[in-house]
Amino acid sequence: MVVVTNRFKIKPGLGAKIGPGFVRPTGLDAFEGFVKVEVLLSQYSPDFDELNVNMYWETLEHFEAWKNSDVFKHAHKRPEPGSEEAKKESPILGNQIIIHEINATLEAATSK
């Protein structure tokens, strides 16, 4: 299993508002190899909020297939140039993608 983290720096105070948008219905949840998405919010800096969008995939190939799909293109479609939406300033200050392979896990013991 792999975890693809998209680490976003967001304008201060806007992370909690933007985070839920990363789990809106887009067809991702039905994509082959998709496991889940987690959105983690950190507000440790006065300069920015940080959102870590962790996407869990069965394999890196599944992630790559999604990244090259029409589902991805539709979910990441930009507003039409000149539209009111395009004129709005983005709250995203920057981002970085990190791909992790799960190396080891420990889960809670089940109670009997």
ABEGO torsion letter per residue (X at the ends): XBBBBBBBBBBBGAAAAAAAAAABBAGAAABBGBABBBBBBBBABAABBBBBBBBBBABAAAAAAAAABAAAAAAABBBBBGBAAAABBBABAEBBBBBBBBABBBBBBBBX
